[in-house]
Amino acid sequence: MINDDRPVYLRLRDSIAALILDGKVRDGDPLPSVRSLAAEHGANPLTVAKAYQTFQDEGLVVVKRGVGMFVADGASARLRTNERKEFLEQRWPAIAAHMRRLGIDAADLVEKTLA
């Protein structure tokens, strides 16, 4: 449930996080360059750099000058923990309330998932 009204750098951050969480890039792996990610998403390189900066600030990526940006050791586990916490505390309450309004329960979700 991604809100498209959010700033582009946050949507890019979600894309980068998905690469890590999905195992497409693992701890120690290089991340796409700012320019290549900007071209892939049709974004300004400064916007991509801002998205990467959020990961640097959290210690989830490391910069090797002249080489590129790499996923930090232990980043995937920390990112998963942080994302779970953010989901459960920030996003889930609104989803659960919406489910209650629509009369959807856990059995409905399980049935839909298994179908």
C-alpha positions as CSV (number, residue, x, y, z in Angstrom):
1,M,0.0,0.0,0.0
2,I,2.3,2.7,-1.3
3,N,1.0,6.3,-1.3
4,D,1.9,7.8,-4.6
5,D,1.6,11.3,-3.1
6,R,4.8,10.7,-1.1
7,P,8.0,12.4,-2.4
8,V,9.8,10.7,-5.2
9,Y,12.9,10.1,-3.0
10,L,10.8,8.0,-0.6
11,R,9.3,6.0,-3.4
12,L,12.8,5.4,-4.7
13,R,13.9,4.4,-1.2
14,D,11.1,1.8,-1.2
15,S,12.4,0.4,-4.5
16,I,15.9,0.1,-3.1
17,A,14.6,-1.4,0.1
18,A,12.7,-4.0,-2.0
19,L,15.9,-5.0,-3.8
20,I,17.5,-5.7,-0.4
21,L,14.5,-7.3,1.2
22,D,13.8,-9.5,-1.8
23,G,17.4,-10.7,-1.8
24,K,18.2,-9.2,-5.2
25,V,21.1,-7.5,-3.6
26,R,22.7,-9.0,-0.4
27,D,24.9,-7.7,2.3
28,G,28.2,-6.7,0.7
29,D,26.7,-6.4,-2.8
30,P,27.1,-3.3,-4.9
31,L,24.0,-1.2,-5.4
32,P,23.1,0.4,-8.7
33,S,24.8,3.6,-9.4
34,V,23.0,6.9,-8.8
35,R,23.0,7.5,-12.6
36,S,21.7,4.1,-13.6
37,L,19.0,4.1,-11.0
38,A,17.9,7.6,-12.0
39,A,17.8,6.5,-15.7
40,E,15.8,3.3,-14.8
41,H,13.2,5.3,-12.8
42,G,13.2,8.5,-14.9
43,A,14.3,10.5,-11.8
44,N,16.7,13.3,-11.2
45,P,20.1,11.9,-10.0
46,L,20.0,14.3,-7.0
47,T,16.7,12.7,-6.0
48,V,18.2,9.2,-6.2
49,A,21.2,10.5,-4.2
50,K,18.8,11.8,-1.5
51,A,17.2,8.3,-1.4
52,Y,20.6,6.7,-1.0
53,Q,21.5,9.2,1.7
54,T,18.6,7.9,3.9
55,F,20.3,4.5,3.8
56,Q,23.7,6.0,4.5
57,D,22.3,7.9,7.5
58,E,20.8,4.6,8.8
59,G,24.1,2.8,8.3
60,L,22.5,0.4,5.8
61,V,24.9,1.2,2.9
62,V,28.6,2.1,2.8
63,V,30.3,4.2,0.2
64,K,33.6,3.1,-1.2
65,R,35.1,6.1,-2.9
66,G,35.7,5.6,-6.6
67,V,34.0,2.2,-6.5
68,G,30.4,2.7,-5.5
69,M,27.8,2.1,-2.9
70,F,27.4,-1.3,-1.2
71,V,24.9,-2.9,1.1
72,A,26.4,-2.9,4.6
73,D,27.0,-6.1,6.6
74,G,23.8,-6.9,8.6
75,A,21.8,-4.3,6.6
76,S,19.2,-6.7,5.4
77,A,18.3,-8.0,8.9
78,R,18.2,-4.4,10.3
79,L,16.2,-3.2,7.3
80,R,13.7,-6.0,7.7
81,T,13.4,-5.3,11.5
82,N,12.9,-1.5,10.8
83,E,10.4,-2.1,8.0
84,R,8.4,-4.6,10.0
85,K,8.2,-2.1,12.9
86,E,7.2,0.7,10.6
87,F,4.5,-1.4,9.0
88,L,3.0,-2.7,12.2
89,E,3.1,0.7,13.9
90,Q,2.3,3.1,11.0
91,R,0.6,1.3,8.2
92,W,-1.2,-1.7,9.8
93,P,-3.6,0.3,12.0
94,A,-5.1,2.0,9.0
95,I,-5.3,-1.3,7.1
96,A,-6.9,-3.1,10.1
97,A,-9.5,-0.3,10.5
98,H,-10.3,-0.5,6.8
99,M,-10.7,-4.3,7.0
100,R,-13.1,-3.9,10.0
101,R,-15.2,-1.3,8.0
102,L,-15.4,-3.8,5.1
103,G,-16.1,-6.8,7.3
104,I,-12.9,-8.6,6.2
105,D,-11.4,-11.0,8.7
106,A,-8.2,-13.1,8.9
107,A,-10.0,-16.2,7.4
108,D,-10.9,-14.1,4.3
109,L,-7.2,-13.2,3.9
110,V,-6.1,-16.8,4.3
111,E,-8.7,-18.0,1.8
112,K,-7.7,-15.3,-0.8
113,T,-4.0,-16.1,-0.3
114,L,-4.5,-19.9,-0.8
115,A,-6.8,-19.4,-3.8
